[in-house]
Amino acid sequence: MIIAVDFDGTIVEHRFPEIGRIRPFAFETLQELKKKNHKLILWTHRSGRQLEEAVDFCHSNGLKFYAINKNYPEEKWNENDSRKILADLYIDDRNLGGVPEWGEVFRMIHPEEDGTTEKKAKSWWRL
């Protein structure tokens, strides 16, 4: 799947224009989703220096996105294009009901990995 992920309020607590504290298990979950061959797009309102800071922050936490505010890395964006990202799934704190805990996000996407099943469970998202 292509998964668009917001930054402020989703990966980190909302402290824009500063970078908030990391939400528990955000980077671990996103890295596991990448291991399962999902393409992650950073989908944020940030631009310019603040966007660079967010991207650098993610890189320093071991996460590199497939694309940033684009549908694919090579896409050339201009002011006449929509900033709408085409994705199979959007993870955003502005969703109806907000963003769930990251462990729940993972279980929603990969219910076969739920710790209650007989299959091998990932323990990193359990508290």
C-alpha positions as CSV (number, residue, x, y, z in Angstrom):
1,M,0.0,0.0,0.0
2,I,0.9,3.6,-0.3
3,I,0.5,5.2,3.1
4,A,0.5,9.0,3.5
5,V,1.6,10.0,7.0
6,D,1.2,13.5,8.6
7,F,4.0,14.8,10.8
8,D,2.7,17.3,13.5
9,G,0.3,15.6,15.9
10,T,0.8,12.2,14.2
11,I,4.5,11.2,14.3
12,V,5.3,13.9,16.9
13,E,3.1,15.8,19.3
14,H,1.7,19.0,17.8
15,R,4.1,21.9,18.7
16,F,4.4,23.6,15.3
17,P,6.5,25.4,14.2
18,E,8.8,23.5,16.7
19,I,9.1,19.7,16.6
20,G,7.2,18.1,19.4
21,R,8.1,14.9,21.3
22,I,7.9,11.7,19.4
23,R,4.6,9.9,19.9
24,P,5.2,6.4,21.4
25,F,6.1,3.8,18.8
26,A,5.7,6.1,15.9
27,F,9.1,5.4,14.3
28,E,9.1,1.7,15.2
29,T,5.7,1.2,13.6
30,L,6.6,3.2,10.4
31,Q,9.8,1.2,10.1
32,E,7.9,-2.1,10.4
33,L,5.5,-0.9,7.7
34,K,8.4,-0.2,5.4
35,K,9.8,-3.7,6.1
36,K,6.5,-5.0,4.9
37,N,7.0,-3.1,1.6
38,H,4.5,-0.3,2.1
39,K,5.5,3.0,0.5
40,L,5.4,5.8,3.0
41,I,4.9,9.4,2.0
42,L,5.5,12.2,4.4
43,W,2.3,14.3,3.9
44,T,2.6,17.5,5.8
45,H,1.6,21.2,5.7
46,R,5.2,22.1,6.6
47,S,7.3,23.7,3.9
48,G,10.7,25.4,3.5
49,R,13.0,25.3,6.5
50,Q,10.3,23.6,8.7
51,L,9.8,20.8,6.2
52,E,13.6,20.3,6.0
53,E,13.7,20.1,9.8
54,A,11.0,17.5,9.9
55,V,12.6,15.4,7.2
56,D,16.0,15.6,9.0
57,F,14.3,14.7,12.3
58,C,12.8,11.6,10.7
59,H,16.1,10.7,9.1
60,S,17.9,11.0,12.5
61,N,15.3,8.6,13.8
62,G,16.1,6.0,11.1
63,L,13.1,6.8,8.8
64,K,13.4,7.7,5.2
65,F,10.2,8.2,3.2
66,Y,9.4,7.1,-0.3
67,A,8.3,10.6,-1.2
68,I,7.8,13.9,0.6
69,N,4.6,15.9,-0.2
70,K,4.6,14.2,-3.6
71,N,3.0,11.1,-5.1
72,Y,6.4,9.8,-6.1
73,P,10.0,11.0,-5.7
74,E,10.4,12.3,-9.2
75,E,7.2,14.3,-9.3
76,K,7.7,18.0,-10.1
77,W,5.2,20.1,-8.2
78,N,4.1,23.6,-9.1
79,E,1.6,26.0,-7.7
80,N,-1.1,24.9,-10.2
81,D,-1.0,21.3,-9.0
82,S,-3.1,20.0,-6.2
83,R,-1.2,19.2,-3.0
84,K,-3.5,16.2,-2.7
85,I,-1.6,13.0,-2.3
86,L,-2.9,9.8,-3.9
87,A,-2.6,7.1,-1.3
88,D,-4.4,3.9,-0.1
89,L,-4.3,5.0,3.5
90,Y,-3.9,8.3,5.3
91,I,-2.6,8.5,8.9
92,D,-3.4,11.9,10.3
93,D,-4.3,13.3,13.7
94,R,-7.1,15.2,12.0
95,N,-8.9,12.0,11.1
96,L,-12.4,11.6,12.5
97,G,-11.7,10.4,16.0
98,G,-8.0,11.4,15.8
99,V,-5.0,9.1,15.3
100,P,-5.0,5.9,17.3
101,E,-2.0,4.7,19.2
102,W,0.7,3.5,16.8
103,G,0.3,-0.2,17.9
104,E,-3.3,0.0,17.0
105,V,-2.4,1.5,13.6
106,F,-0.1,-1.4,12.9
107,R,-2.8,-3.9,14.0
108,M,-5.4,-2.2,11.7
109,I,-3.0,-2.6,8.7
110,H,-1.7,-6.0,9.6
111,P,-4.3,-7.8,11.8
112,E,-2.5,-11.1,11.1
113,E,0.2,-9.9,13.4
114,D,-2.1,-9.3,16.3
115,G,-0.5,-10.6,19.5
116,T,-3.7,-12.6,20.3
117,T,-3.2,-14.9,17.2
118,E,-1.0,-18.0,17.0
119,K,1.1,-16.3,14.4
120,K,4.5,-14.7,15.4
121,A,3.6,-11.4,17.2
122,K,5.7,-8.3,17.2
123,S,6.4,-7.3,20.8
124,W,7.7,-3.8,20.1
125,W,4.3,-2.2,20.0
126,R,3.0,-3.8,23.2
127,L,3.2,-1.8,26.5
